[in-house]
Amino acid sequence: MKSHYRIELLCSAFCVSRSGFYQWRSRQSLPSNRAVQDELLGEQIRAIHQQSRGTYGTPRLHAELRQQGQRHSRKRIDRIRRKLGLWGRQKKSYRPKTTQSCHDQPIAPNRLAELSKATGEDQVWVSDITYLPTEEGWLYLAVMMDLYSRRIIGWGFATHLGAELTARALQMALRHRRPSQGLLHHSDRGVQYASGAYRQLLKAHGLMASMSRKGSCYDNAAVEAFFSTLKIECVYRRRFTSRHQAQREVFGYIEGFYNRQRRHSALGYLAPAEFEALANQARAKLPEHSFRKALFEPKSDDSAPLQNVTRSSRDKRNKWKGPARSAGSSPFMPDYLLSVAERSGNQTTNQQ
């Protein structure tokens, strides 16, 4: 167009100044340093998003970049992510009912509510059951989670909701972890966990049973949160043609991604395996009694880890309001491990 008309006339027609036009043209040939940095940061964000199997949103992208020693604001990362058309997991609302609590089997008391927070691995295990849709029919999944590190330490698949399903998850956890006697095993009131065969398995290995309150899923919230994450990040993103394919995909997600790579917001954005490794490092430097004291002592207001917890009279649900903490930390991370994690992050930054 400028070959037929003068620049001055064109700028007047489009209501722009000549100086503004020339500045824009120079920016096209020589982008600013900020634009170059945004382009490089966008490549890193795209790579991290692909490594997370397309599940990371802005918070975890921000945490991953901080772990790599880079300091960028969440708003900048969110702006670049949106520009690249990258999106994290998206919720899909539907919850099946897999708990069969109408039975005449004995119910264990809710011992988990009476304990202080776990201070190490293999002190409290929690378990639950969910379902996976496939073209061949339903596939049921039972998992065993270490409440301290949120690591999935056992799982089992079946085409039914029998007691064998939960027994497979428990036996796998026992083989891999070999816990000492007195470990607390918490679950819902389902008939699978209250059956005689399952109770005998717990007794044979010295595990103490605990069950949630009637009609309350919040006592077992950690496993419920994992199932939500599993379905949003793995199950709802694909269609399983067979039960075997579903088992293979879930196994790859748990062992290849969730336990070893995925950053957990309740662990200060550390992966469960990384969290346990840092805990072992801290345990080697601190006295043993500081990690095992007061596990079964009654809670007091002065020593409660969550000071801003309130209970409504309607459903008795815990509502976390969150005290002020440093960026990237978690209210559920012990203070001694938080200090180790911060020192580790500072060392990584200094080396880079």
N, C-alpha and C positions, 0 to 999 in steps of 0.2 A: 504494500500500500504506500509505503514511503517513497517508492520509485516514481509514483504519479503525483504525490502531494508533498508539500514541505512538512517537516517535523513540527514547526510552529503551528501550522494550520490543523494538523492531526491532533496535537495536544489540546488545542482549543476546542476541537469538536468533541473530544472525550473527557473534557473538563479535568485535565491533569496538567501539572506544570512540566516544563521542559527539563528542569533539573531532576524532578522525580522520575521522569522517563529514563534519563541517562543513568541515574543511580540503579534503577531496576535492571537495565540492560547490562550494567557492569556486574551486578550480583548474579546474573544468569551465567556469565562466563567465568566469574571468580566468586564462588559461594563464600559466605562468612565462616569464621572458625566455629561459631555455634552450630551452623547448619552441618558442617563436616562432622562435628562431635555427635550431633543427633543421628547422623547416618551411621556412624560406627556403633553407637549405642543401640540403634535399631537392629543391626545385625546380631549383636549379642543377645538382645531380647528375643529375637526370632529363634536363635539357637537354643536358648534356655527353654523357651516355650515348646520346641520340638522335643527336647530331652525329657520334658515333663509329660509327654504324650498328649500335648495340647490341653492340659488341665490347669496350669498355673495362671492365676490372675495377677493383678497389680501387687497385692501384698507379698506373695511368694516370689514374684520376680524381683521385687525390691529387696527381700531378704537374701536371695541368691546372689544378687550383685554386691550386696554388702559383704557377704561371705567371701567373695572374690576380691575384696579390698576396694571396691568402688563406692563412692558417695554421691548419690543422686536423690533428688526429692521424689516422693511418690507421685506428685502431680506431673513431673516431667516424664517419668516412666509410663504413667497412665496415658498421657498425651501421645507419646510415640507408639504405645501399644495399639491405641485406637486408630492411629493413622495407618498402621500396618494391617489392620483388620484382624488382630489376634484377640481371642476371647477365651476366658477360663471356663471352668465347669459351669453348667447351667442346671438349675434344680428342676426336677420333675416330680410332681406330687402324686404319690400313691404309696400306701403302706399296707402290706399283707398282715394277716393274723396267723402267726405260727405257734403261739403259746396256747397250750391246752392245759389250763389250770383247774378244770373241773374233774377232779379225781379224788380218790380216797387214800392216796399215799401220804406219808408224813411230810410236813413242811418244816424246813430248818428256819431258825430265827434270822433276822437281818443283822448279822454280826458286823457287816461292813460299816453300818452307820455308827457303830460304837468305837471304831478304831481311829487312831490318828492317821495322818497320811503316810503312805509307804515311803521308806527311806532307802530302798534298794530293790534289786530284781528278786523275783521268786518269793515275794512276801504275800502278794495278793494277785490272784488270777480271776478274771471275769470271763464269762462265756454267754453265748446266745446263738440263736438260729435265725436264718433268713432264707429267702427263696430266690432263684434265678430263672427267668423265663427262657425256654428254648423251643425250637420248632418240634422237638420230640416230646415236649411236656416240661413240667416243673422239675428243677434240680434244686435240692435243698442243701444248704451250706451251714455248718456249725464251726465256730472259731473259738479259740482260746487266746486271750490277750493278757499280757503282763501289765497290770495297771500302772506300775511305776514308769515304765518306758513306752507304753502304748504299742509295744511290739507284738505282732501276731506270732505266737509260738506254736500253734497247733490248729489244724483244720481238718474237716471231714466232709465228704460229699455222699449223698444218697438220694434215691428216688422216692423216699418215704420219710416220715417224721418219727421213726422208731428210736428207741434208746441206743441202738447201734450207731446212729449218726453222731450223737454227742460223745459217745465212748471213743470213737475214732479220733476226734479232736483232742480229747484228754490224753489218750495213749500217746499220740504224737508229741504233745507237750511234755509228757513225763520222760519220753525217750531222749528228747533234745536237751532238756534242762536239768533233769535229775534233782528235784528240789529236796530240801530237808523236811522232816515232819513238822506239822504245825502250820503249813501254808494255808491261807484262807482261800477257798474256792467259792466265788459268788456267781449266782445265776438268777433267772426268774423262777416262777413257781411251776414251770411246765412239767408235764408228766415224764418227759425224757430225763430230767434232772432229779426227779423224785422217785424214780423207779428203783426197785430193789437191786437190780444189777449195777446200776450206776452208783448207788450208795455203797455197795460192797467194793467197787473199784476205788472210791474215795477212801474208804476205811483201810483198804489193803496198803495204800501208799501214805497213810498218815495225814490226809488232807481234811481240813475242817470245812464243813458245808455252811453256806450262808445263802439266803434267798431274799429277793426284793419284797417290798410291801405289796399287798394285794392291789392289783389294778394300777400300779405305778411303774412306768418305764424309766423314770428319772434316776432310780437307784442304780441302774445299769446303763447310764448315759454314755459311758466311754465306748462300749461296743455298739450301741445304737448309732453313735456318731461315725464309727468306722463303717458300718453298713451303708449309711448315707453317702459317705465319701466313695466307697467301692462302687455303688450303683451309678452315681453321678459321673465318676471319672472313668469307669470301665464298662459297666453293664449297659447303661443307656446309650452309649456311644456306638454300639454295634449290635448286630442281630446274630444270635447263635443258631447255627443250623443243626447242631447236635449237642448232647450233654457232654460228650468228650471234648468238643471245642470249648465249651464254657469252662470246664475244669482246667483246661490248658491255659486259657486266657486269665482266669482268676489266679491260678498258681503263678503265672508270670507277673501279674500285677502285685501280688503280696510279696513274693520273694525278690523279684527283680526291681521293684519300684518302691512300694510302700515302706517296707522295712529298712531299705538301704539308701534310698535317694529322696523320697518325698519329705519335704520340710513340714513339721507338725507345729501348728500354732500353739498348742498346749505345752510344747517342749522348748519354747524360745526359738522356734523355727529351726530346730535340729531334726534330722532323721532319727528314728528310734534306735538304729544300730549305732549311730554317732553319739547319741545321748548316753547309751550304755557304756560306750568306750570312754567317754569323758568321766562318767561316774566311777569307772574302774580306776582311772588315773587319779581322781580325787581320793578314792578309798585307799589307794596305796600311800598317800601322803598324810592322811589324817588318822587318828586312833580309831580302832574298830568299834569301840563302844559308842562313838558319836553317830554311827550309821544305824545301829540297831536298838538304841535306847527308846523307850516309851512307845513302842509300836502298839502294844495292847493297853497302854495307860488311858484312862478316861480323858476326854477332851476338856480343856478349860478355856475360859474366855481370853486369858492372857496369852496362851500358847497357840490359839487357833490360827492356822495359816491363812484363812480367809476372813478378814475382819469385816468386810462389807457384805456379808451374806444375810439376807432377810428371808423369812418364810411367811407366805400368805396363808391366811386361815382357810382358804378354799382348797388348795391342792397341795400345800406344803412343799412347793417346788423351790429349789435353790435358785436365786437370781444373783448372778455375779455382776457387781457394779464396778469392780476393778480399781485398785489403788494406783497411784502414780508410780510408774516403773520406767526404767530406761528403755530406749528403743530396741526392739528385737528380743526383749525378755518376756517372761511369762509369769503370771502369779502362781502357777503350779510348779515352777522350777525351784528346787531347794536352793537356799542362799549359797551353800558351799559350792554347788555345781554351777550356779550362775556366775560366781566369781571365776571359776575355771574356764567357763565358756567365753567370758569377756576377755580373759587374758589370752586365750587361744586366738580369738578374733583380732586382738591388738597385735599379736605376734605375726599373724598372717598379713595384716596391713603393713606392718613395718618391713617385712621381707619384700613385699611388692613395691 
